[in-house]
């Protein structure tokens, strides 16, 4: 699996949401505008490569949560952070 495929499979939901487009448009760009699609993938690839392996793993599992569970996890992390500060 090349980088384009890896990024595509990991982030298609997030990419569609970030780009504010339909999934159909996303698939059409991949098929009919490969240069534009590759440019978008390179942006997301750079974003992922700047994270540590642990951060990538955490982000993967975080994105699989429902919106409500994401909000709960975020609130719990903020609370833990506030408690640890003097």
NORHUGI-V215503 format. One record per residue. N is the residue number from 1. NEAR is the number of other C-alpha atoms within 10 Angstrom. D_FIRST is the distance of its C-alpha to the first C-alpha in Angstrom with 2 decimals. Layout:
N;NEAR;D_FIRST + N;NEAR;D_FIRST
//
This chain:
1;6;0.00 + 2;7;3.82 + 3;12;6.77 + 4;16;8.05 + 5;10;5.93 + 6;12;6.40 + 7;19;9.92 + 8;20;10.53 + 9;10;10.13 + 10;13;12.04 + 11;16;14.75 + 12;15;15.55 + 13;14;18.91 + 14;13;19.85 + 15;18;18.93 + 16;16;21.05 + 17;12;23.79 + 18;9;23.85 + 19;10;23.95 + 20;10;26.58 + 21;11;25.24 + 22;12;24.74 + 23;14;21.55 + 24;10;22.61 + 25;11;22.92 + 26;18;19.50 + 27;14;18.00 + 28;13;20.42 + 29;15;19.45 + 30;15;15.80 + 31;11;17.16 + 32;10;20.32 + 33;12;19.97 + 34;12;16.61 + 35;12;18.32 + 36;12;19.64 + 37;18;16.42 + 38;16;14.70 + 39;12;17.81 + 40;16;17.60 + 41;21;14.01 + 42;15;15.22 + 43;11;18.13 + 44;18;16.29 + 45;17;14.00 + 46;10;17.35 + 47;10;18.87 + 48;15;16.44 + 49;10;16.61 + 50;10;20.38 + 51;12;20.46 + 52;10;20.98 + 53;11;18.78 + 54;9;21.65 + 55;12;21.85 + 56;14;18.18 + 57;11;18.77 + 58;11;22.06 + 59;13;20.75 + 60;13;18.13 + 61;11;21.04 + 62;15;23.46 + 63;15;21.54 + 64;10;21.55 + 65;12;25.36 + 66;10;27.75 + 67;11;29.52 + 68;9;32.62 + 69;13;30.93 + 70;15;29.24 + 71;12;32.76 + 72;12;34.21 + 73;14;31.71 + 74;13;32.31 + 75;12;36.05 + 76;12;35.98 + 77;12;34.15 + 78;11;36.69 + 79;11;39.53 + 80;11;38.40 + 81;10;38.10 + 82;10;41.57 + 83;9;43.10 + 84;7;41.85 + 85;6;43.51 + 86;4;47.16
//
